[in-house]
């Protein structure tokens, strides 16, 4: 195939779920509802931690960062997905595709690092409770969050920029519902061994090292909890970690499965990406709110105060 004069074209075609046309209209309604709930849920997490001073702790600081990441993912990917599901036009502009590639890679890597940071926070809280406030001081929390965001950004800039240097053939169709680096690499009509190697090496800190760090943290946590003599103490300790563990399994599971196991079935790969981009950002705030007494009490307090204000006005 002939090469383009520029690296990539002005418009890409996203096949999305067009191989299942009967599914698209049903997916549109489901995705729209989930998108709205995701925006509400994650915005609620950020808002309630800003309102209630009792929630201004390291755990909720990192949870705010997680909610911001989820909002970034859903606002970057889902509007274009809804547009493609609704009508026959399934194209995305060059700038939109590049924006998706950069932001998706950035948020994905950052979330891997952030979950490892949150595991460290839980380790200090349970294994070093008397020194928790001293160790997890505001300065360290900001530094850890900044490290997670900056490491994800650095990897995103490297991988996406290397991908955009490739010469694109006259085939501008992406067998996906959004633009991501591995899919864009497949459009190249030149040797992509260096890009594939760079992508694999760049994924090591986030897909291998970060989960390994989480595993080590929770190994020490389990050992510390099992040494507690009080059954109530053990229950409370495990309860503080349960939400984080559920989120970790939801995130690392699909991510490792997608990027470390080659998938011959593209439909299966798309649905795994759909789980990460649409379902996970919705479930994260639900998991942390429904299973968290502090958040429930803060919400109850806000509702009660609103009730008192309305009664005074009457």
C-alpha positions in Angstrom: 0.0 0.0 0.0 1.1 3.5 -0.8 2.3 5.8 2.0 0.7 9.1 3.0 2.7 12.3 2.7 2.1 12.8 6.4 2.3 10.4 9.3 -1.5 10.1 9.9 -4.6 11.2 8.0 -7.0 13.9 9.0 -9.9 11.5 9.7 -10.0 8.0 11.1 -12.8 5.5 10.9 -13.7 3.7 14.1 -15.4 0.4 13.4 -16.5 0.1 17.1 -19.2 -2.6 17.5 -20.4 -2.3 13.9 -19.8 -6.1 13.4 -22.8 -6.4 15.8 -25.2 -3.7 14.4 -28.2 -5.0 16.4 -26.2 -4.4 19.5 -25.4 -0.7 18.9 -28.7 0.9 19.6 -29.1 -1.0 22.8 -25.5 -0.2 23.8 -26.2 3.5 23.2 -28.9 3.6 25.9 -26.9 1.6 28.4 -23.7 3.6 27.8 -25.6 7.0 28.1 -27.2 6.0 31.4 -23.8 4.7 32.7 -22.0 7.8 31.5 -24.4 10.1 33.4 -24.2 8.0 36.6 -20.4 8.0 36.3 -20.2 11.8 36.1 -22.6 12.2 39.0 -20.8 9.5 41.2 -17.3 10.7 40.7 -18.3 14.4 41.0 -20.1 13.5 44.3 -16.9 11.8 45.7 -14.9 15.0 45.0 -17.6 17.3 46.3 -18.3 15.5 49.5 -14.6 15.3 50.4 -14.3 19.1 49.9 -17.3 19.8 52.0 -16.7 17.5 55.0 -13.4 18.2 56.8 -13.5 14.8 58.4 -12.9 13.3 55.0 -9.7 15.4 54.4 -7.4 12.4 55.1 -4.8 10.8 52.9 -7.1 8.0 51.9 -9.8 10.4 50.6 -7.1 12.6 49.0 -6.0 9.7 46.8 -9.7 8.7 46.3 -10.3 12.2 44.9 -7.4 11.7 42.5 -8.9 8.3 41.4 -12.3 10.1 40.8 -10.5 12.8 38.7 -8.9 10.0 36.6 -12.2 8.3 36.1 -13.8 11.5 35.0 -10.9 12.1 32.5 -11.4 8.6 31.0 -15.1 8.8 30.7 -15.2 12.3 29.2 -12.4 11.4 26.8 -13.8 8.1 25.4 -17.5 7.9 26.0 -18.9 11.0 24.1 -17.2 9.7 20.9 -18.5 6.2 21.6 -22.0 7.5 22.0 -21.7 9.5 18.7 -20.6 6.4 16.9 -23.3 4.2 18.4 -26.1 6.6 17.6 -25.6 7.3 13.9 -24.0 5.8 10.7 -21.1 8.2 10.9 -18.2 6.5 12.7 -15.3 8.8 12.1 -13.1 10.7 14.5 -11.0 13.8 13.6 -7.2 13.5 13.7 -6.9 15.9 16.7 -9.7 13.9 18.6 -7.9 10.6 17.9 -4.6 11.9 19.1 -6.2 13.5 22.2 -7.7 10.1 23.1 -4.4 8.3 22.5 -2.5 10.7 24.8 -5.1 11.0 27.5 -6.1 7.4 27.7 -2.5 6.2 28.0 -1.8 8.9 30.6 -4.8 8.1 32.8 -4.3 4.4 32.4 -0.7 4.5 33.6 -1.5 7.0 36.3 -4.2 4.9 37.7 -1.9 1.8 37.9 0.6 3.9 39.9 -2.1 5.5 42.0 -3.6 2.2 43.1 -0.1 1.2 44.3 0.2 4.4 46.2 -3.2 3.7 47.8 -2.0 0.3 48.8 1.0 1.9 50.5 -1.4 4.2 52.4 -3.4 1.3 53.7 -0.2 -0.5 54.7 1.0 2.5 56.8 -2.5 2.9 58.3 -2.7 -0.8 59.4 0.9 -1.8 60.0 2.2 1.6 61.4 -1.0 3.1 63.0 0.8 5.2 65.6 3.0 6.8 63.0 0.4 7.1 60.3 -0.2 10.9 60.5 3.6 11.5 60.8 4.4 9.3 57.7 1.4 10.2 55.5 1.8 13.9 56.0 0.2 16.3 53.4 3.5 16.9 51.7 4.2 13.2 51.1 0.7 12.7 49.9 1.0 15.4 47.3 4.4 14.1 46.3 3.1 10.6 45.8 0.1 11.8 43.8 2.4 14.0 41.7 4.7 11.1 41.1 1.8 8.9 39.9 0.5 11.6 37.5 3.9 12.6 36.2 5.1 9.0 35.6 1.9 8.3 33.6 2.3 11.5 31.6 6.0 10.8 30.8 5.1 7.3 29.5 2.2 8.7 27.6 4.2 11.4 25.9 6.9 8.8 25.0 4.7 6.1 23.6 2.1 8.3 21.8 4.8 10.5 20.3 6.8 7.5 19.0 3.6 6.1 17.5 2.8 9.4 15.7 6.3 9.3 14.0 5.3 6.2 12.1 4.3 6.3 8.5 0.6 5.5 8.0 -0.6 3.5 5.1 -3.8 4.3 3.1 -5.7 2.2 5.6 -7.3 4.6 8.0 -9.8 2.2 9.7 -9.4 1.3 13.4 -11.0 -1.9 14.6 -11.9 -0.3 17.9 -14.3 2.2 19.5 -11.6 4.7 20.5 -8.0 5.5 19.6 -5.2 4.0 21.7 -1.5 3.5 21.0 -1.5 -0.3 20.3 -4.3 0.1 17.7 -2.6 3.1 16.0 0.7 1.2 15.8 -1.1 -1.4 13.6 -1.9 1.2 11.0 1.8 1.7 10.2 3.2 0.3 7.0 6.8 0.1 8.3 8.6 -2.0 10.8 7.1 -1.4 14.3 9.4 -3.7 16.3 10.9 -0.7 18.1 7.5 0.7 19.0 6.2 -2.6 20.2 9.4 -3.1 22.3 9.1 0.5 23.7 5.4 -0.1 24.6 6.2 -3.4 26.4 9.2 -1.9 28.4 7.1 1.2 29.2 4.3 -1.0 30.6 6.6 -2.8 33.0 6.4 -0.3 35.9 2.7 0.0 35.6 1.4 -3.4 34.7 4.0 -5.5 36.5 5.9 -3.5 39.2 2.8 -1.6 40.5 0.7 -4.8 41.0 3.7 -6.5 42.6 4.0 -3.6 45.0 0.3 -3.9 45.8 0.8 -7.6 46.5 3.7 -7.0 48.8 1.8 -4.3 50.7 -1.2 -6.5 51.2 0.9 -9.4 52.3 2.2 -7.3 55.2 -1.3 -6.0 55.8 -2.7 -9.6 56.1 0.1 -10.6 58.4 -0.5 -7.6 60.6 -4.2 -8.1 60.8 -4.0 -11.8 61.6 -1.8 -11.0 64.6 -4.6 -8.8 66.1 -6.1 -10.5 69.1 -9.5 -8.8 68.7 -11.9 -10.3 66.1 -13.6 -6.8 65.9 -10.2 -5.3 65.2 -9.5 -7.7 62.4 -13.0 -7.1 60.9 -12.5 -3.3 60.9 -9.0 -3.6 59.4 -10.1 -5.8 56.6 -13.2 -3.6 56.1 -10.9 -0.5 55.5 -9.1 -2.4 52.7 -12.0 -4.3 51.1 -13.1 -1.4 48.8 -9.6 -0.8 47.6 -9.0 -4.5 46.9 -12.2 -4.8 44.8 -11.1 -1.8 42.7 -7.6 -3.3 42.3 -9.0 -6.6 41.0 -11.4 -4.7 38.6 -8.6 -2.6 37.2 -5.5 -4.7 37.2 -7.3 -7.8 36.0 -8.6 -6.5 32.6 -5.5 -4.4 32.1 -3.0 -7.3 32.5 -5.3 -9.6 30.5 -5.5 -7.0 27.6 -1.9 -6.0 27.4 0.0 -9.1 28.4 -2.0 -11.7 26.5 -2.3 -11.4 22.8 -5.9 -11.5 21.7 -6.8 -12.9 18.3 -10.5 -12.1 18.9 -10.8 -8.4 18.4 -14.4 -8.4 19.7 -13.2 -9.8 23.0 -10.5 -7.1 23.2 -13.1 -4.4 22.6 -15.4 -5.6 25.3 -12.5 -5.8 27.7 -11.7 -2.2 26.9 -15.4 -1.3 27.2 -15.3 -2.7 30.8 -12.3 -0.5 31.7 -13.5 2.7 30.0 -17.2 2.6 30.8 -18.0 0.1 33.7 -15.0 0.6 36.0 -15.4 4.4 36.3 -19.0 3.8 37.2 -18.3 1.2 39.8 -15.4 2.9 41.6 -17.5 5.6 43.3 -20.3 3.1 44.1 -17.9 0.7 45.8 -16.3 3.5 47.9 -19.6 5.0 48.9 -21.8 2.0 49.5 -19.2 0.2 51.6 -17.9 3.3 53.4 -19.4 4.4 56.7 -17.6 7.8 56.7 -19.0 8.8 53.3 -22.5 7.6 54.3 -22.3 9.7 57.5 -21.0 12.7 55.6 -23.9 12.4 53.1 -26.4 12.0 56.0 -25.0 15.1 57.6 -25.3 17.1 54.4 -28.9 16.0 53.9 -29.8 16.8 57.5 -28.3 20.3 57.2 -30.2 20.9 53.9 -33.4 19.8 55.7 -32.8 22.2 58.5 -32.2 25.1 56.1 -35.4 24.3 54.2 -37.4 24.2 57.5 -36.0 27.5 58.6 -37.0 29.1 55.2 -40.5 27.8 55.7 
